[in-house]
């Protein structure tokens, strides 16, 4: 195995250590919160977090792709690395401030104002998560610096929720405690950057800051567009069918999201290396395709065992939804392998951007037409069909790009 492949595995291992607790925490908390809060309050929490995800996507502005790519390409130039970091940091603070102000305007809505503690807690969580500079450590391929501290903070969050969240009145504490764990992780990260002298802050020019927005625009659209339709499922279900239905849907989808997160970890681990050597894409693509198929079968057949254990209430309904939604898993893995891990790195990001934007808008419109009548299954059918179409269009775009490249080379 080549050194670069070993580095991808090393990066993936560090990301798993950093994000691995993200797998454990939902597995433990998901059934606990459903039982402690009840499906109604769990649905309300999911609805509030769905709104938070919209703002989180805008605040993070696709930096998990564009910022990683920028940092990876200048990591050996100490001066340029510090300048790029400073530009990205200032741009992140500015965009977080802007969308925090816009978020607060929602409190003019009575339904939001009546649950002000919950929605303020969601804002706190979203802010802390968005300001965390994971992109720096991914770009310089030193995720191990923050792996243990992040794992500790997530474990602290898990323990605090299990201790303090015991009944429906404690719903607002869930996002607040999660935001608190991100705040502690952020403080630890600042100390690591300072102690290890990874970068130094340099006052950037406004042109440099604005350039980060331009460079990240494509990554932002490709990250935000899927959120437009996938997150809207929760939002639309909440508007038309109430918190209990949202609770059932969210419980099932969280299981699938935990599995799909593996695809994002694999791609994020490979991005810094693929940015320098795209020839490794074939190996990553094969790894992603095989992983997606294996995990799909695992969820499809293994869910009959683990779903009744995780969910004591309404386990039959959740099981049916999980099995249906598991069909999305291989398509998500394939799309991630061909989209962010290829088209976004070879100068064809606009092509991928158009695909994601088009299919997301189609899925968003379809959701408003289907969900009011077909409820949860309608939401899953829309997500599944949109994911399949997006994957097929991405694959066709890759083949078109490769064929045009061969013609040019001749």
VEXRO-410806 format. One line per 5 residues: number of its first residue (from 1); their letters; for each residue z, y, x of C-alpha. Coordinates in steps of 0.1 Angstrom, whole numbers, plus 5000, padded with zeros to 4 digits. Each point is the difference from the previous one (the first is absolute). Layout:
BEGIN
NUM> a> Z Y X; ...
***
This chain:
BEGIN
1> xxxxx> 5000 5000 5000; 4990 5034 5014; 5026 5027 5008; 4988 5022 4972; 5004 4972 4974
6> xxxxx> 5035 4995 5014; 5007 5037 4996; 4989 4998 4963; 5024 4971 4995; 5027 5020 5018
11> xxxxx> 4994 5030 4979; 5000 4979 4968; 5033 4984 5011; 5015 5034 5005; 4987 5012 4967
16> xxxxx> 5014 4969 4983; 5034 5008 5016; 4997 5036 4988; 4985 4991 4966; 5012 4964 4998
21> xxxxx> 5032 5012 4983; 4977 5016 4975; 4991 4965 4990; 5035 4988 4998; 5014 5030 4982
26> xxxxx> 4977 4998 4970; 5005 4962 4997; 5037 5006 4998; 5001 5032 4980; 4972 4993 4975
31> xxxxx> 5018 4973 4980; 5034 5018 5006; 4987 5033 4986; 4983 4984 4970; 5033 4982 4991
36> xxxxx> 5023 5029 5009; 4980 5028 4984; 4983 4981 4972; 4962 5000 4995; 5001 5034 4982
41> xxxxx> 5017 5019 5028; 4981 4980 5026; 4968 5011 4982; 5013 5037 5000; 5007 4997 5038
46> xxxxx> 4965 4985 5006; 4984 5029 4979; 5019 5026 5021; 4990 4983 5032; 4964 4998 4988
51> xxxxx> 4999 5038 4998; 5017 5001 5034; 4972 4979 5014; 4974 5026 4990; 5019 5027 5019
56> xxxxx> 5008 4976 5029; 4963 4992 5004; 4992 5037 5002; 5028 5009 5024; 4991 4972 5024
61> xxxxx> 4964 5011 4999; 4986 4967 5014; 5018 5005 5033; 5006 4963 5003; 4963 4998 5008
66> xxxxx> 4988 5034 5013; 5031 5009 5020; 5002 4966 5016; 4964 5002 5009; 5005 5035 5015
71> xxxxx> 5031 4990 5020; 4985 4968 5012; 4970 5018 5015; 5021 5025 5020; 5030 4979 5009
76> xxxxx> 4992 4999 5037; 4997 5038 5002; 5036 5013 5000; 4991 5036 4992; 4975 4993 4973
81> xxxxx> 5023 4973 4985; 5028 5026 4996; 4976 5026 4985; 4986 4975 4975; 5035 4989 4990
86> xxxxx> 5011 5036 4995; 4969 5008 4979; 5005 4969 4978; 5038 5007 4997; 4995 5036 4988
91> xxxxx> 4972 4990 4976; 5022 4973 4986; 5029 5024 4994; 4977 5026 4984; 4984 4975 4976
96> xxxxx> 5034 4985 4991; 5013 5034 4992; 4970 5009 4978; 5002 4968 4979; 5038 5002 4997
101> xxxxx> 4996 5033 4983; 4974 4986 4977; 5022 4971 4992; 5028 5023 4989; 4977 5015 4973
106> xxxxx> 5003 4967 4981; 5035 5009 4991; 4986 5023 4973; 4992 4967 4981; 5030 4990 4978
111> xxxxx> 4997 4963 5007; 5001 5007 5038; 5028 5025 4997; 5022 4977 4980; 4998 4975 5029
116> xxxxx> 5003 5027 5027; 5023 4980 5023; 4975 4971 5001; 4970 5022 5006; 5018 5021 5027
121> xxxxx> 5010 4968 5017; 4964 4988 4999; 4989 5033 5017; 5027 4996 5027; 4987 4965 5007
126> xxxxx> 4964 5010 5001; 5006 5029 5023; 5020 4979 5025; 4974 4972 5000; 4971 5025 5004
131> xxxxx> 5016 5018 5030; 5007 4969 5019; 4975 4999 5030; 4992 4963 5002; 4964 5010 5008
136> xxxxx> 5012 5013 5035; 5015 4966 5010; 4971 4981 4986; 4975 5022 5019; 5018 4996 5033
141> xxxxx> 5006 4963 4992; 5038 5002 5004; 5012 4989 4966; 5028 4981 5016; 5018 5032 5006
146> xxxxx> 5006 5005 4963; 4999 4964 4988; 5037 4992 5003; 5012 5034 4987; 4978 4998 4970
151> xxxxx> 5010 4965 4992; 5037 5011 5002; 4994 5029 4976; 4982 4978 4975; 5028 4975 5002
156> xxxxx> 5025 5028 4994; 4980 5010 4970; 5000 4965 4986; 5038 4997 5004; 5006 5034 4985
161> xxxxx> 4980 4992 4969; 5017 4967 4995; 5034 5017 5003; 4994 5032 4980; 4973 4992 4975
166> xxxxx> 5017 4978 4973; 4988 5013 4966; 4973 5020 4983; 5018 5033 5006; 4995 4995 5038
171> xxxxx> 4962 5001 4998; 4997 5033 5018; 5019 4986 5030; 4971 4976 5009; 4975 5026 5013
176> xxxxx> 5029 5022 5013; 5014 4972 5022; 4964 4991 5011; 4994 5036 5010; 5034 5001 5018
181> xxxxx> 4989 4969 5021; 4967 5018 5009; 5020 5031 5010; 5022 4980 5024; 4969 4983 5014
186> xxxxx> 4984 5034 5005; 5030 5013 5019; 5000 4969 5023; 4963 5004 5006; 5004 5036 5011
191> xxxxx> 5027 4989 5025; 4977 4973 5013; 4971 5024 5005; 5023 5024 5018; 5018 4974 5022
196> xxxxx> 4969 4981 5009; 4980 5032 5005; 4970 4985 4982; 4986 5034 4991; 5010 5036 5002
201> xxxxx> 4995 5026 4973; 4974 5026 5007; 4994 5029 4976; 4965 4992 4986; 4974 5024 4989
206> xxxxx> 4992 5004 4963; 4965 4987 5007; 5014 4968 5015; 5023 4995 4970; 4971 5006 4975
211> xxxxx> 4979 4976 5020; 5024 4972 4993; 4994 5005 4963; 4962 4998 5005; 5003 4969 5022
216> xxxxx> 5023 4983 4975; 4981 5008 4969; 4980 4968 4999; 5030 4979 5007; 5019 5019 4973
221> xxxxx> 4974 4994 4974; 4997 4963 5008; 5038 4997 4998; 5006 5021 4970; 4970 4988 4978
226> xxxxx> 5014 4964 4996; 5033 5016 4990; 4982 5020 4973; 4992 4968 4981; 5026 4975 5012
231> xxxxx> 5030 5023 4995; 4986 5013 4968; 5005 4966 4984; 5037 5005 5001; 4997 5036 4988
236> xxxxx> 4977 4991 4970; 5021 4970 4990; 5030 5022 4999; 4983 5026 4979; 4987 4975 4974
241> xxxxx> 5023 4970 5000; 5034 5010 5013; 5024 4992 5028; 5005 4963 4992; 4962 4993 5004
246> xxxxx> 5000 5020 5032; 5029 4980 5012; 4982 4967 4995; 4968 5013 5016; 5018 5015 5030
251> xxxxx> 5020 4968 5006; 4968 4979 5002; 4980 5026 5021; 5028 5004 5025; 4996 4963 5009
256> xxxxx> 4963 5006 5007; 5007 5032 5019; 5024 4982 5023; 4972 4976 5009; 4973 5026 5003
261> xxxxx> 5022 5020 5024; 4992 4973 5026; 4964 5012 5000; 5011 5036 5007; 5022 4988 5028
266> xxxxx> 4972 4980 5016; 4976 5030 4999; 5025 5025 5012; 5009 4978 5029; 4963 4997 5010
271> xxxxx> 4989 5036 4994; 5011 5014 5034; 4981 4972 5019; 4970 5000 4977; 4997 5037 5005
276> xxxxx> 4992 4992 5037; 4983 4967 4996; 4983 4993 4967; 4987 4967 5014; 5033 4984 4990
281> xxxxx> 4992 5006 4963; 4984 4965 4995; 5033 4984 5010; 5020 5022 4978; 4976 4995 4971
286> xxxxx> 5003 4962 5002; 5038 5003 5002; 5001 5022 4969; 4977 4978 4979; 5019 4968 5008
291> xxxxx> 5034 5017 4994; 4989 5015 4967; 4988 4966 4986; 5030 4981 5012; 5024 5026 4985
296> xxxxx> 4981 5000 4967; 5005 4962 4996; 5036 5003 5011; 5008 5026 4973; 4978 4982 4974
301> xxxxx> 5018 4967 5003; 5033 5009 5017; 5009 5026 4973; 5009 4972 4976; 5029 4993 5024
306> xxxxx> 5011 5035 5011; 4994 5021 4969; 5027 4982 4979; 5024 5004 5029; 4993 5037 5004
311> xxxxx> 4999 5009 4963; 5025 4984 4977; 4989 5022 4971; 4964 4998 4986; 4990 4977 5029
316> xxxxx> 4972 4983 4980; 4983 5033 4993; 5004 5012 5036; 4986 4967 5013; 4969 5003 4980
321> xxxxx> 4994 5035 5012; 5006 4992 5036; 4975 4971 5000; 4974 5021 4984; 5005 5029 5024
326> xxxxx> 5000 4977 5030; 4962 4998 4998; 4999 5035 5015; 5016 4989 5033; 4970 4987 5019
331> xxxxx> 4978 5029 4989; 5026 5025 5012; 5001 4983 5034; 4962 4999 5003; 4996 5037 4990
336> xxxxx> 5027 5011 5025; 4982 4980 5028; 4966 5016 4993; 5011 5034 4988; 5029 5017 5020
341> xxxxx> 4996 4975 5029; 4962 5004 5004; 4981 5027 4980; 5028 5026 5006; 4997 4993 5038
346> xxxxx> 4962 4999 5006; 4991 5034 4985; 4992 4987 4965; 5032 5013 4984; 4981 5021 4975
351> xxxxx> 4982 4969 4987; 5033 4982 4995; 5015 5032 4985; 4973 5002 4973; 5005 4963 4991
356> xxxxx> 5038 5004 4997; 4997 5032 4980; 4973 4987 4976; 5018 4967 4993; 5033 5017 4996
361> xxxxx> 4987 5025 4975; 4984 4971 4981; 5033 4981 5000; 5019 5031 4990; 4977 5007 4970
366> xxxxx> 5000 4963 4990; 5038 5000 5001; 5002 5027 4973; 4975 4980 4979; 5015 4966 5004
371> xxxxx> 5038 5003 5004; 5008 5016 4966; 4987 4969 4982; 5004 4972 5026; 5033 5010 5015
376> xxxxx> 5011 4982 5032; 4972 4975 5003; 4975 5028 4994; 5015 5018 5030; 4998 4970 5022
381> xxxxx> 4964 4993 4989; 4990 5035 5009; 5017 4998 5034; 4984 4966 5008; 4965 5011 4990
386> xxxxx> 5003 5033 5019; 5012 4982 5031; 4972 4975 4999; 4973 5027 4995; 5015 5021 5028
391> xxxxx> 5000 4970 5024; 4964 4990 4992; 4988 5036 5005; 5019 5003 5033; 4984 4967 5013
396> xxxxx> 4965 5012 4990; 5006 5033 5017; 5011 4982 5032; 4968 4978 5000; 4978 5031 4993
401> xxxxx> 5016 5019 5029; 4996 4970 5024; 4964 4995 4990; 4992 5037 5004; 5017 4999 5034
406> xxxxx> 4978 4971 5011; 4969 5018 4989; 5010 5031 5020; 5007 4980 5031; 4966 4984 4999
***
